[in-house]
Amino acid sequence: MVQEYQSPVRVYKHPFELIMAAYVRRFPKCPLISVFVDSEIISENQSQDGSTLVTERRCVIDIDAPRLLKRIAGVDYLYFIQKNTLNRRDRTLRIEVHNETFSSRVIVRECCNYTVHPENEDWTCFEQTASLDMKSFFGFESTAEKIAMKQYASSIKKGKEIIEYYLRELEEEGVTYIPRWTPPVASGASRLELLRASTARTIPLKGAKNGLDSKDPTGPTELVVGSPDDKLDADYIRRYLGDLTPLQESCLIRLRQWLQENHKGKIPKDQHVLRFLRARDFNLDKAREFLCQSLTWRKQHQVDFLLDTWERPQLLQDYYTGGWHHHDRDGRPLYILRLGQMDTKGLVRALGEEVLLRQVLSINEEGLRRCEENTRVFGRPISCWTCLVDLEGLNMRHLWRPGVKALLRIIEVVEANYPETLGRLLILRAPRVFPVLWTLVSPLIDENTRKKFLVYAGNDYQGPGGLVDYIDKEIIPDFLGGDCMCDIPEGGTVPKSLYRTAEELESEENRLLTDSIYKSASIFKGAPYEMLIEITEASSVITWDFDVSKGDVIFRIYHSKRAPQPPKKDALGAHGITSLGVVNAQLIDKSWVLGKDYSMVEKALTCREGESVQGSHVTRWHGFYILQWRFHSSPACTASSLPRVDDVLASLQVSSHKCKIMYYTEVLASHDFRGSMTSLESSHSGFSQLSAATTSSSQSHASSTISR
């Protein structure tokens, strides 16, 4: 298996020339890196004008490996070839490394780049990539791979320390600035060249230290704004995401880059991506699959807009006994839930499962927002919150079967979409019935999450070792013996007059699935599904996003200057036959001639089962646009032919002659559009989670959405 590494962007607040002077002091040997035994220059070439210097070295490495493994391998040292290309004109250094020892068994590749910061020419950026492919190693492939990765991670952590060490050494020697490279002045040089050479800037070291920080009022987090490919900065990771190992940083950056390259839509925040990596122990493939499933869910149900669009019913505000309350000792947002005072049966009977699920989702979304706010307030990464659950009053009525069923469903949804958001769960005043409830819900809770549960029976939470160890005494709620007033509803019994009938609850059971901007449509063989869009202003942008959940379809877009007149009767009714089901009414009249009455504005696109397609079309004319999805079969059916009776009957009787899609369309003014302008060709992939037979499309393009 190939192991890969991608570093964050490391920023030195020093000019490139000074960093290069510090870098060359690492050779021929560096006492700060114990495994770096020695190095020798095997070739060195410089361009005629001195702007480019290419240096090749053979480096000797003493890997900290068991002596037995070294004896089996038959070597004490490993040899690597390092090629450095220094471009003084462009102010770049490219370092390429590959292994010379065991090159037929192990393939090691590393590439490092020192460049000028894109937003501040007096700063220097550094980043590196590496790969390790352990093909064979005397039967010790796994052991050797672990040793190599551990050794590599250790040397990466020392990289910045070494440069800073030699920078201090230079300063102690009185080297405060190094002028930039200027081309040599040859005889007969033009006055313009002489002028350029004479105005070349020198970069004072102290100026870089003292004068440049004024451009950085918010600290290192702003360094990456506008940088190439929007890469993460190492200081930003430490400040906002926490201390990660080099390999953990690499997983975060690689997953983030993969999302930028493949996910057409809103990119989740770095903190959110990191939670999914932690939930899968930084296994990149597993975390990517986990995250993609959640992104599909968020997209389908528009969860990103939940806090702005959902209004809590008044009954929920009166009887739901939970709310946010300051923060714990670690700065985590604190949520208090008085579950024992809540009439769970009454809430389920009066509101239904879906409303309660939305309530819990809104709490989680608010928790994510509060974590970001507390990160800024406390100046350290805060990625999760603390939940305090008061069980006083919990009894057998809380074990009402539909209520437990609703709770289990909510836990399942939260576990699948909000991993690593719970930092600690304090369960207070647990009654004797609690073990029964715990037995029911604990199997659905992740093992790592269960380790964060602290349970206190009776008054055990009072005094040392209890609540005061996690929450400041000043903010302990009054109902727990503290002095802080807690603005949380006291709950009570929901009046039975507010209960809804079983039929009403059942009709709304799947509202979270249907109450969506996405619509579903069926496409029959011989009866395409068509959608009409009227455009009143040219240069408007039609956007679409659809998933093919069953069958294969052909997608086209047509334009007509006149409004189509759909038939008043369906095709079967016109022949006096009773309709056996819903048949799509065709908007394109059978008398219309393609190229005269209407025209095709987007070439046909074949979409396979399981694919997700996003795209756009910039309209050239006002008028009427028709989006058409047609069953993908023989090319005999033309766009203008109405479905025949035989075709429709067959489509109703044979399930294989039916396709299904879930789609969303929107018309944007040109100045509001921020997506791809390459229309259909830009957005074809196999991202859909709707089909059990999800496959990747062989026609996927570079800017498509996520393809599993």
N, C-alpha and C positions, 0 to 999 in steps of 0.2 A: 504494500500500500504506500502511495506517495504522501509524505508529510509536507505540508506547505506552511510558509510563514510570511506574513505581511505586517510590517511595522507601522505604527502611526507616524505622522510627521513630527519630527523632533525639531524644535526651533531654538537656535542659538542667537541671542541678542548681540551678535558681533558680526562684523563684515566678513565676507567670504575669504578675503586674503589672509586675515588673521587666523581664521579657522584652519586654513591650509597650512599655515606655519606651525600651528599646534599639532595638526595631523601628522606631518612628516616626522615629528619627534618620536612617534611610536616605533620607528624603525632604527636599527635592524631588530631590536628586541624591546619588549615592553615589560618592565618589572611589575606593573599593575595587573597584567594578565599572566598568571602562573603557567598556564598551559602553552603560552606562546614562547617557544624555546628560542627560536632564531629565525632570521630571514636573510636572503641574499638576492641581489639584483642580477638577473640573468640576461636582461636586455633593456636598453633605454634609447628612445628615439625622440628627437625634437624637430618640429617643423622649422623651415628656413627663417621665418620671422620670429620664432620663439613663442608663438601663441599656444601651441599644443605640445604637450609632453606625454609620451606613452612609456610607462615603466612596467616591466614584468618582474615579479619576484617569486622565488620559491620559499614558501613558509613552512617551518617545522613546528608541528603541534604534538604535545604530549597529552593524550587523552587520559583523563582520570578513570581508568577502567580496571577491573580485577586483573591481577597478574596472570591468572590462569587463562583468561580470555586473550591476553596479549601473547602468551606462549603458544596458544593454539593458532592464533593468526600469524605468528612468526615475525612480529614487528614490535618495536618499542615506540616508534614515532610515526606520525602520519604526515604526508607531504601534500601541500596544496599550492596551486599556481594562482597568483593574484595579478590581474592586469588592471593598471590604473591609467585612465585617460583624463588628463588635466587640460581643460580648455580655458586658458587665461582670458581670452577675448570674451567668451560667453559667460565666464565665471561659473564653470561647472566642473565637477569631478565625478567620473563614473568608475566604479570599482566592480570588476567581474572576477569571481572566484570559482574554481572547480577543483575537485580532488584528483591527485595524481596517484595516490596509493589506493589499491583495490578498486580501480576505476571500472573494471569489468564486473564487479560484484555490487558495488555501491555507487550511485550517481548523486553527487552533491553539486548544487548550483546556487550561487548567491550573487545578488546584484545590489549595490548600494549607490546612492546618488546624493551628492552635496550640490545644492542649487541656491540661488538668491531667492529670498522670500518674495512672492508676487506682489505683496502690498507694501513692503518696506525693503528697499535695496540695501539697507545697512544691516539686515539680518540674514541669517543663513539657515536653510532647511536641510534636513537629513531624513532619508527614509531608505528602507531596505526590504528586499524580498528574498526568499530562499526556498529551496525544495530539497527533500531527501527521499531517494528511491532505493530502498534496501531490497535488492533482487535476491541475493544469497550471501550468507556469511557463516559458513561452516556449521549450519544448524542452530546458530545463536542469533537469528535475525531479530527476534523480538527484543532480546536483551540488548543487542547492539543498538537498535533503534532508540530504545529508552535512554541509554547512556548518551547517545549523540544528541538527542533532543534536550536532555537535561543540561549537557555541557553547553549547547548552543544558547539556551535560555539564560544561563548564567553569564555568558560573555556579552549577551545583548544588554543586560542590566548594567554592565560596567562601561558600556560604550560612551555614554554622556559624561560619566565621571572622569574618564581618561582625557577627553578633550578639555574639560574644565580644569583638570590638573595641569595640563601643559599650557593652558591660557594663563593661569596664575603664575606659572614658571616664567612665561614670557614677560608678564607685567613686572615681576620681581627683577628681571634683567633690564628693565627700562624700555622694552619694546611696547610702545603705546599706539603706534599706527604703522600700517604697511600700505604704501601707495598701490593703486590699481595698475595693472599691466597697461603699457602704452606701446603702440607699434614703433619699431626703430625708425629713425628719420634718415632716409637714404639721401644721397646727393641728388639734387634736382627735384626734390619732393615739392609738391605743390604747396602754396601758401595755406590752402584749406586743410591739408593734412597736418602741417605744422601747428595750425591753430587748434585742431582737435587734440593733438598731443599735448600742447601746452596747457589746455584747460581740463586735462584729466584730473579728477578729484582724488584727494587723499582722505582716508577715513580715520579720524582720531578714535582711539579706543575709549577714552573717557567720555567723549561726546556720544558714542553709541550707548554707553551705560547710563549716562545721566540725562541726556537730552531727548532720548527716543521714547522713554516711558510715558511722556505726556500724550503720545499717540495711542496709548493703551490704557484708557481710564478704567476699563472693566477687567483688566488682567488678561491672561493668556487665552481666554476663551474666544476673543475676537480675532485671534491670529489666523484662524482657518477660513474666515469669511473671504470668499472670492479666490481662494487658493485652487490650484488645479484639481479638477474632479471632486471638489468639495471634500477633501480628505480630512480625517480626524487628526487633531494635534495631541501630542502626548500630555502636555500640561492640562489641556481641556479634559482629557480622560481622567486624570487624577483629581481634578477639581470638581467635576460634575458626575463622574461615574464611579470613582473609587479606585483603590489600588488593585490593579490586575497584574497577573504575571504576563510576561511577554507573549506567551502562547495564547493566553486569554484575550489579550489585546488584538492579536492577529485574527482570532476567530471573529471577534466583533467587527473588525474592519473588513474582513473578507465577506461576511454575511451582509454587511451594510452595502458594500460595493455590488454584491450580487443583486440586491434589491434595486439599487439605482439602475443597473443595467437591464434588469428583466421585469421589474414590477411597474406596470403602467398605472399609476394612481398615487395616492397619498403615501409617502414613505413614512413609516412609523418612527418615532423619536428614538434616539440612541438608547435611552434608559429602557424603553419598551423592548427593543431588540435584545438588550443585555439580559432582561428577565427570562426570555425564552432560552437563551444560551445557558444561563445558570440552571434552569429547570431541567436541562438535558446534559448537565455536567460538561458543557462546552463541546459536546459532540456536534460538529457543524452540520452534518447531514440530518441528524435527528432534529436539531433545533430549527433548521430551515423548513423541514416538513411540518413541524409543530406550528411554526409561525405562519406559514402559508395557509394552513387550515383556519387559523384564527383570523387572518386578513380576509379570507373569503367570507367568513361569518360576519365580520364587522362591515364589510362592503354590502353584503346582501341585506342586512338589517339596519344599515345607516347608523351604526352605534357611535360613530364620530360626532354625530349631531344630536345625540340623545339629550345632553344637558341643556341644549339651546331650544329644543323642540318639544320635549315632553313636559306636560303640566301634571303635577301630582294631584289626584283626586282629593277633595276635601276630607273624605272619609279616611284616606290614608294619612293625611296630615294630623288628624285627630287621634287615631288609634294605633299608628305604627310607632312603637316605643324605642326609637333609635335616633341618634344624631351625633354630629361632630362636637368634640369638646377639647379644645386646646391641643397639647402635645405631650408625649412622654418625656422621660429624662434624656433620651437619645435624640430628641427633636422630631420624632416620627409623629405624624398626625394621629390623634386618638379618637376612635369611634366607640361610642357606648351603646350597647343594645340591652335593654331590659326585657329579655325574652320571657322571663317568668311572669311579667305583667301584661304580656301581649295575648290577645284573644286570636290565636292563629286560626282556629276553626271559623270564627266570625269573619276574619279578613278574607279567607279563601272563599267562603260562601257568598260574601258580599261583593268581592272584587274579582275573584278568579286567579288562577295561577299566573297568567300573563302579566297582570298589573304588578303582582308581587315580584315577578322576575325583572320587570323593568325598574322597579324600585331598587332592587339589589344591584342591577347593572349601573344605575345612576350613582349609587353609593361608590361603586368601584371606580367609575369615571371621575367622580369628584375626588376620590382618594388619590388618583394619579395626578390630578391638578394640584392638590395640596402638597404632595411630595415635591413637585417642582418648585412651588413657592417656598417651602421650608428649606430646600437646597440653597436657594438664593439668600434666605434670611440668616441661616446658621453658617453659611460659608463652607459646607461640607456635603458630600453626596448623601441624600436621603431618598431611598428608592422604594420604601415600603411603609406600612402604617401598623399601628397597634390597635387591636380590638379588645374591648372589655365587655364581657357578657355576664350580666347579673341574672342568675337563675332563681332568685327568690320568688316563690309562687309557682314554680314549675310542678306540674302534677300530671296525672294520667290523661287529663283532657288534652294536653299538648301532644299526646301520642295518637290523636285521631288520624286514622289511616290516610285520608286525602291530604291532610296537612303534612304528614311525614313524606308522602309522595311528592308534594310540591317542594318540600325542603330538599329532598334528594335530587330532584331535577335542577334546582337552583345551584346546588353544590357542584353538580356535574358541569353545568355551563360555566361557572366561575373558574373551576379547576382547569377547564380547557382553554380559557381565554385571558385569565389574569394570573399567570404563574408568578411565584416569587413576589407577590405584592403584600402578603401578610408577614410582618416581621415578628409579631408575638400575639398570642391569643390568651388573655387572662380570663379564666372562667371562675366566677365567684359565687359563693353560697350554693354550691351544687347539692341538690337534695338526693334522697335515696333512689329516686326514679331515674336519675341522670345516667347510671350505667346502662339502662335499657336503651335510652335514646342514643348513647354513644355507640352501642353495639350496632345500631341500625345505620348510622351515618359514617362511622370511621372507615369502612372498606372503600368508600368513594374518595377519601382524602389522601393526597399524596403523602408518602412516608416522610419526606423532608418537611412537609407542612405539619404533620402530626407532632414532630419533635419540637415545634414552637408552641405547643399547648401547655399551659400551666393551670392546674385545677386546684381550687381551694374549697373545702367543705366548711359549712358553718361560718364561724368567725375567724378561721385560720388566716384570712387575708390581712387581718389587723396586726400591727406591730412589725418588728424586724423580720425580714425574710418574706414579707407579704407585699402588699400593694405599694408601700413607700419605697421599695427597692426599684420600682419601675416608673412611678409617677410622683412628681413633687407633691408634698403634703398640702401646699396651698391650693392645688387644683383638684384634690380628691372630692368627688361629688358629695353633696349633703346627704343623699340617701344611703351613702356608704360610710357615714360618720364623719365626713369632711366638712369644711366651711365654705366650699365653693358651690354657688347655686348652679344647677345644671338644667339648661332649658331644653328638656326632652319631655315629650308627652308622657303622661302617666298611664296612658292606655285605658283599660277598662273593657267591659263586655260590649261587643258590637250588637246593637239592637237587631232582633230577628226580623223586624219589619224591613230592614235594609237587605236582607238575604235575597239572592236571585235564584230563579228556578234552575233546575238541572239542565233544562233545554237551553236557557240563556247562557249559562256558563259553557256548555258544550259548543255552542255556536261561535264562541269567542276563544275557544281553547287554543287555536293556532293563529291568533291574531298577530303575534310577533313574526310569523312567517309570511302572512299575507299583507300586513300593513306595511308595505314597502314601496319604494319608488319603482321597483322592478315588477314587471307584469309577465304573465305566462301566456304562451300561445301554442296551438297545435297546428301542424302543417300536414295536410293530407296529400297523398299522391293524386295529382291532377287538380288540386285545390290549394294554391299557394296562399300564404298569409301576407296581407299588404296593409301598409299604414300610410296615411296621407298627412303631409306636412305642408302648410301654406307659408310661403315666404313673401313678405311684403317689401323687404329691403335687400337689394343685392349685396353680396359680400358677407351675408350672415353665414354662420357656421352650423351645420347639422352634425351633431355628435351622436355616436351610438355605442352601446356596450351590451353584448348579449352572450349568453352561454348556451351551447348546444347540449342539452341533457339527454336527447335520444335521437338516433338516426343521423343522417348526413343531409345538409341543406346547401342550397346555392343562394347567395345573397347578391342582390342588385339594387341600384337606385336609378329611377327614371325621373324625367322632368316633362311637364306639360304646361302650356300657357293657359289652358282652360281647365276648369274643375271637372274631375271625373264624376260621372253620375252612376253610383252603384245601383244595381238592380233592386227593385222593391221586393221581388220574390227570389227565394233561393233557387238554385238550379233544379232541385227535385220538385219543388212546388210548381215550377213553370211547366212541368210535364204531368202535373196532376198526381204526383206520387207523394205520399205523406213523408215528411222529413224524418229520418231515423236518428238524427243528431245534429249538432252544430256544424255547418259547412261554411267555410270562409267565403264571404262575398268578395268578388273580384272587382277592383276599382278600375282597371284598365278595360275599356270597352272593347268588345270583340270586333267592332268595325274600325277601330283605330289602326293606323298604319305606322309602324315603327320608322322613324326618320322623318315623318310628316306631321302626325298628330302628337307624337311624343318621342322623346329621345333618351338613350341610355347615357348617364353621366358618370357612372362608375362601372368598370369592367366586372364581369361576374367573378365572384369569389366562392370557392368551394370550401365549406366548413365541416369538419368531421366531428363525429360524436365525441364529447368530452372537451372540446376546445372552447376557449373564451376569446372573444373578438372585440376589440375596441378600435375606433377610428373616427374620422371626421371628413366632412366635405365642405369646402368653401363654395358657396353658391355664386354663380355668375349672373343669374337672372332671377327676377321675381317670378312668382307663379306657384305651381303646385309640384311638389316632389313626392314620389311614391317609393317607399322602402319595401322591398319584396323579398320574402323568404320562400323558396320553392323546394319541394321534395327533390332530392338528388337521385335521379334515376336515368332513364334513357333520354338522349337529347331530342327526342321526337316532339316533346311539348314545347311550343313556342310561347313567348311572353304574352301574346295576345289571345291565345286560345282559352275559351271557357272550359271548365271541367265537364267531361261527358258523364252521362248518367251511370254508365258501366264503371268508370273510374271512381266516382263518388261512392257507389255501392261497395266496390271492392275495398276502398279505403276505410269504410265503416266496419267492414267485416274482418279485415286482416290487419292485425295490430302492427305487423312489420311494415305496413304502408303508411305509417304515421310518424312524424317527427315532433319533437317538443323543444321549445326554446324559452329562456327567461331573458327579457330584454328591457332596456331603458334607453330612451332617446331624449335629446334636449337641443333646443336651438339657441345659439349664443350670438350676440353682436360681435363683430370682428374684433373690436377693441377689448372685449372681455375674454377672448379665447387665449388659453395658455398651454394648449396641448400640442400634439404633433400635427403638422400641416401636410403630412404625406399620405393622409387618408388610409384606405384599406391596406395598402402595402406595409404599413408600419406596425400592425398590431394583431398579429395572429399567433395564438399559442394554445397550449393544452393545460390551462390553469383550472378549469372547472372542477369543482368537487361534487357536482350534482350527479355525475354519472359514475356508476360502479366500474365502468370500463374506461376510465379516464386514460387517455393516451397523449403522448407528445406529438405535435404535428411536424411532419417533415418539411412543412412550408413555413415554419416559424421564422420570424425575422429578428434582427438584432434589437429593435426597440419594442419588442412584444412584452406582454405582461409575464408574470411568473409562470414558468413551465416546470411542472414537477418532474 
